[in-house]
């Protein structure tokens, strides 16, 4: 096994000259309709065009309107958001924010206030919400395991320690929701994938798959809820579980995709959540390589590689699958590249700002929002013209999450 070295934390190299092109004028937002004006006057509004932006340095949450391309509110007091993630209630009204310090916070997006907050762990990196919207699960490094809470009250419903040997707990990564009140997650220190059936939270059933490959670091579930795939940090390849099989067994895919070549230092771990599925192909970040892997999802065989500017972190498909957008680790933090999925090549290189940490497409994909942490703003791009149309001032923005995720498996 080749040993990799990677850099922890939020290391950012100084980058310059990445401001929006002054020749490009932001496009005006559409004028509000009469119905929208009436709703504003009465205090009524829908939640489908809302979203949140993590302001990691201040422990706050910016609430945004994706149609108006505007920040409409801010919620403070959410603790350490240095590796925060968010899921939404089924009605898209509530955001559940998972903080790095173990905080779990329930935020009402309409009243813009905290409606519940608990400290449920010492070190936490994300979570999920059950398909029926009744259970919220947090994945924890310290203590290693998963805790499941009532979505309305945040009362603890069950505790699932990731104990893989007497007195030894693993850090948990790659937690996703599955159809039913089920969750899948990976154990980084135990080389394992566990499935938890929480149909009866008082008596959860956990199925354990060991020996799946070295150090699973993140995972995802395909949009149809069938395949759970964990990326492996300790070796080339991924581990896949077919959840539709009567007796699911772990299968290795893309094993040795870097075989015979000198591995590069890994400056930032890529993320699989939010991966790109376009038609029958998946686009995946290659660890320690300046490439995006193209995989046929019917055979799970590699069919192509696309050279990119640096080490990819997020590889995300526009909702219609026509484009794939890629951002990068240092020293290419300021870059975003757009891949044409028909031509399978980079068709545009962009520099939206310094320290690009995350991207999020609007539900129909006409625009993509890009967080530029070191410029303290979010840049909004038209995905047809590939030009900036707006920018929003936010404090050290990182993760961007829109309420449309409430209707998607694994988000």
VEXDREN-2710 file (C-alpha; in Angstrom, 1 decimal):
% VEXDREN-2710
k/r/px/py/pz
1/UNK/0.0/0.0/0.0
2/UNK/1.3/3.4/-0.9
3/UNK/1.4/5.8/2.0
4/UNK/-0.2/9.2/1.5
5/UNK/0.4/12.4/3.4
6/UNK/-2.2/15.0/3.7
7/UNK/-2.7/18.3/5.4
8/UNK/-5.4/18.8/8.0
9/UNK/-7.4/21.9/8.7
10/UNK/-8.2/24.9/6.6
11/UNK/-4.8/25.8/5.2
12/UNK/-5.1/28.6/2.7
13/UNK/-2.3/30.0/0.7
14/UNK/-2.4/33.8/-0.2
15/UNK/-3.9/34.2/-3.6
16/UNK/-4.5/37.4/-5.4
17/UNK/-6.1/38.9/-8.5
18/UNK/-9.3/36.8/-8.3
19/UNK/-12.0/39.4/-8.1
20/UNK/-15.0/39.4/-10.4
21/UNK/-14.2/40.8/-13.8
22/UNK/-15.2/44.5/-13.7
23/UNK/-16.2/44.3/-17.4
24/UNK/-19.1/42.0/-16.4
25/UNK/-22.1/43.7/-14.9
26/UNK/-24.3/41.6/-12.6
27/UNK/-27.7/40.8/-14.0
28/UNK/-30.6/42.4/-12.2
29/UNK/-32.8/40.0/-10.3
30/UNK/-36.4/39.6/-11.7
31/UNK/-38.9/42.1/-10.4
32/UNK/-41.1/40.6/-7.7
33/UNK/-44.6/39.5/-8.9
34/UNK/-47.7/41.0/-7.4
35/UNK/-48.3/37.8/-5.5
36/UNK/-44.8/38.0/-4.0
37/UNK/-45.4/41.6/-3.0
38/UNK/-48.6/40.6/-1.3
39/UNK/-46.8/37.8/0.5
40/UNK/-44.1/40.2/1.7
41/UNK/-46.8/42.6/3.0
42/UNK/-48.6/39.8/5.0
43/UNK/-45.4/38.0/6.1
44/UNK/-46.2/34.9/4.1
45/UNK/-43.7/33.2/1.9
46/UNK/-42.7/29.7/0.6
47/UNK/-39.5/27.9/1.7
48/UNK/-38.7/26.3/-1.7
49/UNK/-36.4/29.1/-2.8
50/UNK/-34.5/29.4/0.4
51/UNK/-31.1/28.2/1.5
52/UNK/-28.3/28.7/4.0
53/UNK/-24.7/29.7/3.8
54/UNK/-22.3/28.7/6.6
55/UNK/-20.3/31.6/7.9
56/UNK/-17.6/29.5/9.5
57/UNK/-15.5/32.2/11.2
58/UNK/-18.4/33.8/13.1
59/UNK/-20.5/30.7/13.9
60/UNK/-23.4/32.1/12.0
61/UNK/-25.8/31.1/9.3
62/UNK/-26.8/33.4/6.4
63/UNK/-30.3/32.7/5.1
64/UNK/-30.6/33.4/1.4
65/UNK/-33.3/33.7/-1.2
66/UNK/-32.1/31.9/-4.4
67/UNK/-34.7/33.6/-6.6
68/UNK/-33.9/37.1/-5.5
69/UNK/-30.2/36.2/-5.1
70/UNK/-30.2/38.0/-1.8
71/UNK/-29.2/37.5/1.9
72/UNK/-32.5/37.9/3.8
73/UNK/-31.4/37.1/7.3
74/UNK/-28.7/35.8/9.7
75/UNK/-28.8/33.5/12.7
76/UNK/-26.0/33.6/15.2
77/UNK/-24.8/31.4/18.1
78/UNK/-24.3/28.1/16.3
79/UNK/-20.8/27.4/17.7
80/UNK/-17.9/26.0/15.8
81/UNK/-18.9/25.7/12.1
82/UNK/-15.4/24.9/10.7
83/UNK/-16.7/21.7/9.2
84/UNK/-20.4/22.2/9.3
85/UNK/-23.1/20.6/7.2
86/UNK/-26.9/21.0/6.9
87/UNK/-29.9/18.9/6.2
88/UNK/-33.5/20.1/5.9
89/UNK/-36.9/19.0/7.1
90/UNK/-39.3/17.5/4.6
91/UNK/-41.4/20.7/4.5
92/UNK/-38.2/22.6/3.9
93/UNK/-38.8/25.0/6.8
94/UNK/-36.2/23.8/9.3
95/UNK/-32.4/23.5/8.8
96/UNK/-30.5/21.1/11.0
97/UNK/-26.9/22.3/11.4
98/UNK/-24.2/19.9/12.5
99/UNK/-21.3/21.8/14.0
100/UNK/-17.7/20.6/14.4
101/UNK/-17.9/21.0/18.2
102/UNK/-20.7/18.5/18.4
103/UNK/-23.5/21.0/18.4
104/UNK/-26.8/20.1/16.6
105/UNK/-29.0/23.2/16.0
106/UNK/-32.5/23.4/14.6
107/UNK/-33.1/26.7/12.8
108/UNK/-36.5/27.9/11.5
109/UNK/-35.8/29.5/8.1
110/UNK/-39.1/31.4/8.1
111/UNK/-38.8/33.1/11.5
112/UNK/-35.0/33.1/11.3
113/UNK/-34.4/31.9/14.8
114/UNK/-33.0/28.8/16.6
115/UNK/-35.8/26.5/17.8
116/UNK/-33.6/23.9/19.4
117/UNK/-29.9/23.2/20.2
118/UNK/-28.0/20.5/21.9
119/UNK/-24.4/19.6/22.4
120/UNK/-24.5/15.9/21.5
121/UNK/-20.7/15.1/21.0
122/UNK/-17.2/16.4/21.4
123/UNK/-16.3/16.3/17.7
124/UNK/-18.8/15.9/14.9
125/UNK/-18.6/16.3/11.1
126/UNK/-22.1/15.9/9.7
127/UNK/-25.4/14.1/9.7
128/UNK/-28.5/13.0/7.9
129/UNK/-32.3/13.0/8.2
130/UNK/-34.4/9.9/7.7
131/UNK/-36.6/9.5/4.6
132/UNK/-39.8/10.2/6.6
133/UNK/-38.3/13.3/8.2
134/UNK/-38.8/12.0/11.8
135/UNK/-35.2/11.2/12.8
136/UNK/-32.0/13.2/12.6
137/UNK/-28.7/11.4/12.9
138/UNK/-25.3/12.8/13.7
139/UNK/-22.0/11.1/12.8
140/UNK/-19.3/11.7/15.4
141/UNK/-15.5/11.4/15.8
142/UNK/-15.6/11.9/19.6
143/UNK/-17.0/9.7/20.9
144/UNK/-17.0/7.6/17.8
145/UNK/-20.5/6.6/16.7
146/UNK/-23.9/7.7/15.5
147/UNK/-26.6/9.4/17.6
148/UNK/-30.2/9.5/16.4
149/UNK/-32.6/12.3/17.6
150/UNK/-36.2/13.1/17.3
151/UNK/-36.5/15.7/14.5
152/UNK/-39.1/17.8/16.4
153/UNK/-37.7/17.8/19.9
154/UNK/-34.0/16.8/19.4
155/UNK/-34.6/14.2/22.1
156/UNK/-32.1/11.3/21.9
157/UNK/-33.9/8.3/20.3
158/UNK/-30.9/5.9/20.1
159/UNK/-27.1/5.8/20.5
160/UNK/-25.0/3.6/18.1
161/UNK/-21.4/3.4/19.4
162/UNK/-18.9/2.5/16.7
163/UNK/-17.1/0.1/18.9
164/UNK/-15.2/-2.3/16.7
165/UNK/-13.0/-3.9/19.4
166/UNK/-13.3/-3.9/23.2
167/UNK/-12.8/-0.4/24.3
168/UNK/-12.1/0.9/20.8
169/UNK/-14.4/3.2/18.9
170/UNK/-13.9/4.4/15.3
171/UNK/-14.5/7.8/13.9
172/UNK/-17.6/7.8/11.7
173/UNK/-17.8/9.2/8.2
174/UNK/-20.0/9.0/5.2
175/UNK/-23.4/9.0/7.0
176/UNK/-26.3/8.9/4.6
177/UNK/-30.1/8.3/4.8
178/UNK/-31.5/5.3/3.0
179/UNK/-35.1/4.5/2.0
180/UNK/-37.1/3.7/5.2
181/UNK/-35.8/4.8/8.6
182/UNK/-32.3/3.5/7.8
183/UNK/-28.9/4.9/7.6
184/UNK/-25.5/3.8/6.2
185/UNK/-22.1/4.9/7.5
186/UNK/-18.4/4.0/7.4
187/UNK/-15.9/3.5/10.1
188/UNK/-12.6/5.2/9.2
189/UNK/-10.5/3.3/11.9
190/UNK/-12.2/-0.1/11.5
191/UNK/-12.3/-0.4/7.7
192/UNK/-16.0/-1.1/7.9
193/UNK/-19.4/-0.2/6.6
194/UNK/-22.4/-0.4/9.0
195/UNK/-26.1/-0.3/8.2
196/UNK/-28.5/0.9/10.9
197/UNK/-32.3/0.1/10.7
198/UNK/-34.0/2.6/13.0
199/UNK/-37.6/1.6/12.2
200/UNK/-37.9/1.0/15.9
201/UNK/-35.5/3.5/17.4
202/UNK/-35.8/1.8/20.8
203/UNK/-34.4/-1.4/19.2
204/UNK/-32.2/-0.4/16.3
205/UNK/-30.7/-3.2/14.2
206/UNK/-27.1/-2.8/12.9
207/UNK/-25.6/-4.9/10.1
208/UNK/-21.8/-4.8/10.0
209/UNK/-19.6/-5.3/6.9
210/UNK/-15.9/-5.6/7.8
211/UNK/-12.8/-5.6/5.7
212/UNK/-14.2/-3.3/3.1
213/UNK/-10.8/-1.5/2.3
214/UNK/-8.4/0.7/4.2
215/UNK/-9.6/3.9/5.8
216/UNK/-13.0/4.9/4.2
217/UNK/-12.9/8.7/4.4
218/UNK/-16.3/9.7/2.9
219/UNK/-19.2/8.0/1.2
220/UNK/-22.4/8.6/-0.7
221/UNK/-25.6/6.8/-1.8
222/UNK/-26.6/6.9/-5.5
223/UNK/-29.7/9.0/-6.3
224/UNK/-31.9/5.9/-6.5
225/UNK/-30.9/4.7/-3.1
226/UNK/-29.4/1.5/-4.4
227/UNK/-25.6/1.8/-4.1
228/UNK/-23.6/3.0/-1.1
229/UNK/-20.1/3.8/-2.1
230/UNK/-17.2/4.6/0.2
231/UNK/-14.0/6.2/-0.9
232/UNK/-10.8/4.7/0.5
233/UNK/-8.0/6.9/1.7
234/UNK/-5.6/4.1/2.5
235/UNK/-5.5/2.6/-1.0
236/UNK/-6.6/3.2/-4.5
237/UNK/-10.2/2.3/-5.1
238/UNK/-13.7/2.4/-3.6
239/UNK/-16.0/0.0/-1.7
240/UNK/-19.5/-0.4/-3.0
241/UNK/-22.6/-2.1/-1.4
242/UNK/-25.6/-3.0/-3.5
243/UNK/-28.4/-2.3/-1.0
244/UNK/-31.0/-3.9/-3.3
245/UNK/-29.4/-7.3/-3.1
246/UNK/-31.1/-9.9/-0.9
247/UNK/-27.7/-10.4/0.9
248/UNK/-25.7/-7.2/0.3
249/UNK/-22.0/-7.8/-0.1
250/UNK/-19.2/-5.3/-0.4
251/UNK/-17.6/-5.1/-3.9
252/UNK/-14.4/-3.3/-4.7
253/UNK/-14.5/-1.0/-7.7
254/UNK/-11.8/1.1/-9.5
255/UNK/-9.2/-0.8/-7.5
256/UNK/-5.7/0.5/-8.3
257/UNK/-6.7/3.4/-10.5
258/UNK/-3.3/5.0/-9.7
259/UNK/-1.3/1.8/-9.9
260/UNK/2.2/2.2/-11.3
261/UNK/2.4/6.0/-10.8
262/UNK/4.0/8.1/-8.1
263/UNK/1.2/9.3/-5.8
264/UNK/1.0/13.0/-5.0
265/UNK/0.7/14.5/-1.5
266/UNK/-3.0/15.0/-0.7
267/UNK/-3.6/18.6/0.4
268/UNK/-7.3/18.4/1.0
269/UNK/-9.5/15.3/1.2
270/UNK/-12.0/15.2/-1.7
271/UNK/-15.7/14.9/-0.9
272/UNK/-18.0/12.3/-2.4
273/UNK/-21.2/13.8/-1.1
274/UNK/-22.6/15.8/-3.9
275/UNK/-20.8/13.7/-6.5
276/UNK/-21.8/14.0/-10.2
277/UNK/-24.1/11.5/-11.8
278/UNK/-24.9/12.5/-15.4
279/UNK/-26.9/10.0/-17.4
280/UNK/-25.3/6.6/-17.0
281/UNK/-22.0/8.0/-15.9
282/UNK/-20.5/9.1/-12.6
283/UNK/-17.7/11.7/-12.3
284/UNK/-15.5/11.1/-9.2
285/UNK/-12.5/13.0/-7.8
286/UNK/-9.3/11.0/-8.0
287/UNK/-7.4/11.2/-4.7
288/UNK/-4.0/12.8/-5.0
289/UNK/-4.3/13.2/-8.8
290/UNK/-5.2/16.0/-11.2
291/UNK/-8.0/14.0/-12.7
292/UNK/-11.7/13.3/-12.6
293/UNK/-12.6/9.7/-13.2
294/UNK/-15.6/8.8/-15.4
295/UNK/-17.4/5.6/-14.4
296/UNK/-20.1/3.6/-16.1
297/UNK/-22.8/3.1/-13.4
298/UNK/-24.1/0.0/-15.1
299/UNK/-20.8/-1.9/-15.0
300/UNK/-18.9/0.3/-12.4
301/UNK/-15.9/0.3/-14.7
302/UNK/-13.7/3.3/-15.5
303/UNK/-14.4/4.5/-19.0
304/UNK/-12.4/7.8/-19.1
305/UNK/-10.2/10.2/-17.2
306/UNK/-10.4/14.0/-17.6
307/UNK/-7.3/16.1/-16.8
308/UNK/-8.1/19.1/-14.5
309/UNK/-6.2/22.0/-13.1
310/UNK/-5.4/20.5/-9.7
311/UNK/-6.6/18.0/-7.0
312/UNK/-10.4/18.0/-7.2
313/UNK/-12.4/18.4/-4.0
314/UNK/-16.0/18.7/-5.1
315/UNK/-17.1/17.3/-8.4
316/UNK/-20.7/18.3/-8.9
317/UNK/-23.2/17.8/-11.8
318/UNK/-25.6/20.4/-12.9
319/UNK/-29.1/19.0/-12.2
320/UNK/-29.6/18.2/-15.9
321/UNK/-26.3/16.4/-16.1
322/UNK/-25.0/18.5/-19.0
323/UNK/-22.1/20.0/-17.1
324/UNK/-19.9/19.0/-14.2
325/UNK/-18.3/21.7/-12.1
326/UNK/-15.0/21.1/-10.1
327/UNK/-13.2/23.0/-7.4
328/UNK/-9.8/22.2/-6.0
329/UNK/-7.4/21.9/-3.1
330/UNK/-4.5/24.3/-2.5
331/UNK/-2.7/25.7/-4.4
332/UNK/-5.6/25.9/-6.8
333/UNK/-8.2/27.1/-4.2
334/UNK/-9.2/30.0/-6.5
335/UNK/-10.1/27.9/-9.5
336/UNK/-13.3/26.3/-10.8
337/UNK/-13.5/24.3/-14.0
338/UNK/-16.5/23.3/-16.0
339/UNK/-16.6/19.9/-17.8
340/UNK/-18.8/19.3/-20.8
341/UNK/-20.2/15.8/-20.2
342/UNK/-20.8/15.1/-23.9
343/UNK/-17.2/16.1/-24.9
344/UNK/-15.7/14.9/-21.6
345/UNK/-13.3/17.8/-21.4
346/UNK/-12.9/21.0/-19.6
347/UNK/-14.6/23.8/-21.6
348/UNK/-14.1/26.7/-19.2
349/UNK/-11.7/27.7/-16.4
350/UNK/-13.0/30.3/-14.0
351/UNK/-11.5/32.2/-11.1
352/UNK/-14.5/33.3/-9.0
353/UNK/-12.6/34.3/-5.9
354/UNK/-10.1/33.3/-3.2
355/UNK/-10.5/30.0/-1.3
356/UNK/-13.4/28.4/-3.2
357/UNK/-14.8/25.9/-0.6
358/UNK/-18.2/24.8/-1.9
359/UNK/-20.7/25.1/-4.8
360/UNK/-24.5/24.6/-4.9
361/UNK/-26.8/24.6/-7.9
362/UNK/-30.2/26.1/-7.9
363/UNK/-32.9/23.4/-8.1
364/UNK/-33.2/23.6/-11.9
365/UNK/-29.6/24.4/-12.5
366/UNK/-29.8/27.8/-14.2
367/UNK/-27.3/29.1/-11.7
368/UNK/-24.5/27.9/-9.4
369/UNK/-23.5/29.6/-6.1
370/UNK/-19.8/29.5/-5.2
371/UNK/-18.4/30.4/-1.8
372/UNK/-15.3/32.5/-1.9
373/UNK/-14.2/32.4/1.8
374/UNK/-11.2/34.7/1.7
375/UNK/-13.2/37.4/-0.3
376/UNK/-16.1/37.1/2.2
377/UNK/-18.6/36.7/-0.6
378/UNK/-20.6/34.2/-2.6
379/UNK/-20.4/34.5/-6.4
380/UNK/-23.4/33.5/-8.4
381/UNK/-22.8/32.2/-12.0
382/UNK/-25.2/31.8/-14.9
383/UNK/-24.5/28.2/-16.0
384/UNK/-25.4/28.7/-19.6
385/UNK/-23.3/31.8/-20.3
386/UNK/-20.7/30.8/-17.6
387/UNK/-20.6/34.4/-16.4
388/UNK/-21.1/36.0/-12.9
389/UNK/-24.5/37.5/-12.4
390/UNK/-24.4/38.4/-8.7
391/UNK/-22.4/38.5/-5.6
392/UNK/-23.5/38.4/-2.0
393/UNK/-21.5/39.7/1.0
394/UNK/-21.1/37.0/3.7
395/UNK/-18.6/36.4/6.4
396/UNK/-16.0/33.7/5.5
397/UNK/-18.6/31.6/3.7
398/UNK/-18.0/27.9/3.3
399/UNK/-20.9/25.3/2.8
400/UNK/-23.9/26.4/0.7
401/UNK/-27.1/24.3/1.1
402/UNK/-30.5/24.9/-0.6
403/UNK/-33.8/23.6/0.7
404/UNK/-34.3/21.5/-2.5
405/UNK/-32.0/19.0/-0.9
406/UNK/-35.0/17.9/1.3
407/UNK/-36.4/16.0/-1.7
408/UNK/-33.2/14.1/-2.5
409/UNK/-31.9/10.8/-1.1
410/UNK/-28.5/11.2/0.5
411/UNK/-28.6/15.0/0.9
END
